[in-house]
Amino acid sequence: MSNEANASLLGIALKVMAVFLFTVMLALSRGYGDYPLTVVIFYRSFFALVVLVIWLAWRGAFPRALHTRRLPAHLVRSIAGIGSMFFIFGAYRLIPFADATAIGYIQPLLVALMAAIILRERITSLRIFSIFAGFAGILVMLWEHLGSGSTQSTADGALGALCAIMGAVLVAVAFIQIRRLTLTEDTGAIAFYFQATTTLAALAGLAAAVLWPASAPFADVIHAQAWVWPKGYDWFPLVMIGVLGGAGQILMTQGFRYADASILAVFDYSSLVWAVLIGLVIFAEIPSAYVMAGASIVITAGLLVVMEENRLRKRRRS
């Protein structure tokens, strides 16, 4: 086997491991859903930041890798990332685990659409067809969550589905901004400023829960985000949410050193395997036929986009 093939296999292995760690991280965030989102996100960002700094120091790139002249661009990426984290964690608390994962698969299609509009990348007829097919698949998945009933479970399902979609939209915005940043910025800087900004945002949310006047608008919602000390050994899985998130980010970053993004993008969909298994074993959830059918459509559409991107990249190289 050639060195290039070995490198690609290593990149794929790193990406699959990263996807698994991210899926376990989301399962932990749901399993400890009685803690406020601000508390969970603080643990997620702060301890991921610790892991990232240790990794950069081990590489001998700390603090050199943090040098930047594009702080406003990092801020845009961070705001999108912070919003996506709140929406995604909220979605996993409201709807079945596999459902939230599958709805998130709209993100690569949104990236393709935004890249054409914002980055002026060429969009082919195949990409247009794939994007519309993917949206149709999302509608199939949403069918049972947007029913006509008025029960609390139906309301939670609709809100959870909306959160998953909004999370995917903001992830796509963050990804477009990352594409811009990677032209001039070190990967360590991109990850560091995101985690640092998210940590500060979580602290701001915790402070607001204390300082927000009881008579002010949204007081009940904001006060519900007040700090809660972990009970017993709950601190360990909360810390692991951050450790897994930080480790997954490093593995994913390293994977891009060994294999093309167009190859690795296919393995994002391995998260559905982990999500179905975790949902079944831990949360006793069986994905509905609507979710599996819709996910199949979205995954097929996403794979078509990846194949088209790979074809265009090869043409540019030749």
Order of alpha helices (4+ residues) and beta strands (2+ residues): alpha-alpha-alpha-alpha-alpha-alpha-alpha-alpha-alpha-alpha-alpha-alpha-alpha
